[in-house]
């Protein structure tokens, strides 16, 4: 039987900042992340930062692959110890884990078949088809002399400069749209504002959508366990599996 959690704390873990927002709060809070941030430090800093907020469950957007509600590899731009860490025990609350790009995609979703691309430290990507979300790793696919992430992520922006980077973004988006044939394309992430104009057929996402996605993770949440996260099919009462691969 479904049970809607009333108050959720959403934690969006990025390569430069960890951002948090809880149900009923109007202003997000943040602190710096980086190569020294371990999961234990993250939990400690989050608990201190939101000590005056009330919440009964937690959603975490993680910069890496997630399977069965757990990180399956260490993030390349943070400290060690994420894989295997018991976040529920550390927070003493139910926790739902999802890839960070998938969380922002979930918050951006309207209908049909949507492709989400996040221009940030790397290149986040996810697809949603009729309410079912599938995190992707498109950034690791070969592109030119390296990968999509090497050209579209922060390394590409710094190496090639804003003008060339914009051309690479436009070219890569065109290729991915041709290959995946989405009905809706959302370009999000912290560097979307660096684009002079969006590629044809795309709309801009917002980092605020990551928080919306985190709240949506707990809508009509099942009362038993959380290994297989589910999400409501938007516009209907029926629940669908939320793939975490």
LINMOZI-V587673 format. One record per residue. N is the residue number from 1. RES is the residue in three letters. PSI is psi as a letter, one per 40 degrees, with the letter a starting at -180 (* if undefined). OMEGA is omega in whole degrees, -180 to 180 (none if undefined). Layout:
N:RES:PSI:OMEGA / N:RES:PSI:OMEGA
//
This chain:
1:UNK:i:-177 / 2:UNK:i:179 / 3:UNK:h:-178 / 4:UNK:h:178 / 5:UNK:h:-172 / 6:UNK:d:-174 / 7:UNK:h:-174 / 8:UNK:h:171 / 9:UNK:h:179 / 10:UNK:h:179 / 11:UNK:h:-180 / 12:UNK:h:-175 / 13:UNK:h:178 / 14:UNK:i:-179 / 15:UNK:d:180 / 16:UNK:d:-180 / 17:UNK:i:167 / 18:UNK:h:-177 / 19:UNK:i:-177 / 20:UNK:i:175 / 21:UNK:i:180 / 22:UNK:i:176 / 23:UNK:h:178 / 24:UNK:e:178 / 25:UNK:i:-176 / 26:UNK:d:-176 / 27:UNK:h:178 / 28:UNK:i:176 / 29:UNK:i:-178 / 30:UNK:i:171 / 31:UNK:i:-176 / 32:UNK:i:174 / 33:UNK:b:179 / 34:UNK:a:-172 / 35:UNK:e:-179 / 36:UNK:e:-176 / 37:UNK:h:174 / 38:UNK:i:178 / 39:UNK:d:179 / 40:UNK:d:177 / 41:UNK:d:180 / 42:UNK:d:-180 / 43:UNK:d:-179 / 44:UNK:d:-178 / 45:UNK:d:178 / 46:UNK:d:-178 / 47:UNK:d:177 / 48:UNK:d:-175 / 49:UNK:d:-176 / 50:UNK:f:-176 / 51:UNK:d:-180 / 52:UNK:e:178 / 53:UNK:i:176 / 54:UNK:h:180 / 55:UNK:i:-176 / 56:UNK:e:179 / 57:UNK:i:-174 / 58:UNK:h:169 / 59:UNK:h:-180 / 60:UNK:h:172 / 61:UNK:h:-170 / 62:UNK:h:-178 / 63:UNK:g:-179 / 64:UNK:i:-180 / 65:UNK:i:180 / 66:UNK:h:177 / 67:UNK:h:180 / 68:UNK:f:174 / 69:UNK:f:-180 / 70:UNK:i:172 / 71:UNK:h:-180 / 72:UNK:e:175 / 73:UNK:i:179 / 74:UNK:i:177 / 75:UNK:h:-175 / 76:UNK:e:-175 / 77:UNK:e:178 / 78:UNK:a:178 / 79:UNK:a:-176 / 80:UNK:i:173 / 81:UNK:e:-177 / 82:UNK:d:-180 / 83:UNK:h:180 / 84:UNK:e:180 / 85:UNK:h:-178 / 86:UNK:g:-177 / 87:UNK:d:178 / 88:UNK:d:178 / 89:UNK:d:-178 / 90:UNK:d:-180 / 91:UNK:e:-176 / 92:UNK:f:180 / 93:UNK:i:174 / 94:UNK:h:-177 / 95:UNK:h:172 / 96:UNK:h:-178 / 97:UNK:i:176 / 98:UNK:i:174 / 99:UNK:i:-174 / 100:UNK:d:178 / 101:UNK:d:179 / 102:UNK:d:179 / 103:UNK:d:178 / 104:UNK:d:177 / 105:UNK:d:180 / 106:UNK:d:178 / 107:UNK:e:-179 / 108:UNK:e:-169 / 109:UNK:h:175 / 110:UNK:d:-178 / 111:UNK:i:172 / 112:UNK:a:-178 / 113:UNK:h:-175 / 114:UNK:h:172 / 115:UNK:h:176 / 116:UNK:h:175 / 117:UNK:h:-178 / 118:UNK:h:179 / 119:UNK:h:-178 / 120:UNK:b:176 / 121:UNK:d:173 / 122:UNK:a:174 / 123:UNK:h:177 / 124:UNK:i:180 / 125:UNK:i:177 / 126:UNK:i:175 / 127:UNK:i:173 / 128:UNK:h:180 / 129:UNK:h:180 / 130:UNK:f:175 / 131:UNK:e:179 / 132:UNK:h:-174 / 133:UNK:h:179 / 134:UNK:h:175 / 135:UNK:i:-179 / 136:UNK:i:175 / 137:UNK:f:-177 / 138:UNK:d:-179 / 139:UNK:d:-178 / 140:UNK:e:179 / 141:UNK:i:180 / 142:UNK:h:177 / 143:UNK:h:-177 / 144:UNK:b:-176 / 145:UNK:e:-179 / 146:UNK:b:178 / 147:UNK:i:176 / 148:UNK:d:-178 / 149:UNK:d:-180 / 150:UNK:d:-179 / 151:UNK:d:-173 / 152:UNK:e:179 / 153:UNK:a:-176 / 154:UNK:d:178 / 155:UNK:d:179 / 156:UNK:d:179 / 157:UNK:d:-179 / 158:UNK:d:-176 / 159:UNK:d:-172 / 160:UNK:e:-178 / 161:UNK:i:-172 / 162:UNK:d:-175 / 163:UNK:d:179 / 164:UNK:d:180 / 165:UNK:d:179 / 166:UNK:d:179 / 167:UNK:d:178 / 168:UNK:d:178 / 169:UNK:d:-179 / 170:UNK:d:-179 / 171:UNK:d:-178 / 172:UNK:d:180 / 173:UNK:d:178 / 174:UNK:d:180 / 175:UNK:d:-177 / 176:UNK:d:177 / 177:UNK:d:179 / 178:UNK:d:-178 / 179:UNK:d:-172 / 180:UNK:e:177 / 181:UNK:f:177 / 182:UNK:i:175 / 183:UNK:d:-175 / 184:UNK:h:179 / 185:UNK:h:179 / 186:UNK:h:174 / 187:UNK:h:-178 / 188:UNK:a:-178 / 189:UNK:i:-174 / 190:UNK:e:-177 / 191:UNK:e:179 / 192:UNK:d:-179 / 193:UNK:e:179 / 194:UNK:e:177 / 195:UNK:h:177 / 196:UNK:d:175 / 197:UNK:i:-180 / 198:UNK:i:174 / 199:UNK:i:-180 / 200:UNK:h:177 / 201:UNK:e:-178 / 202:UNK:i:171 / 203:UNK:i:-177 / 204:UNK:h:173 / 205:UNK:i:180 / 206:UNK:i:177 / 207:UNK:d:177 / 208:UNK:d:179 / 209:UNK:d:176 / 210:UNK:d:178 / 211:UNK:d:178 / 212:UNK:d:177 / 213:UNK:d:178 / 214:UNK:d:176 / 215:UNK:d:-179 / 216:UNK:d:179 / 217:UNK:d:-176 / 218:UNK:e:177 / 219:UNK:h:-179 / 220:UNK:f:-179 / 221:UNK:i:178 / 222:UNK:i:-176 / 223:UNK:d:-177 / 224:UNK:h:172 / 225:UNK:a:178 / 226:UNK:f:180 / 227:UNK:d:179 / 228:UNK:g:-178 / 229:UNK:h:176 / 230:UNK:i:-178 / 231:UNK:i:180 / 232:UNK:h:170 / 233:UNK:h:-170 / 234:UNK:h:180 / 235:UNK:e:178 / 236:UNK:i:178 / 237:UNK:e:-176 / 238:UNK:h:176 / 239:UNK:i:178 / 240:UNK:i:177 / 241:UNK:i:173 / 242:UNK:h:-178 / 243:UNK:h:-178 / 244:UNK:f:-178 / 245:UNK:*:none
//
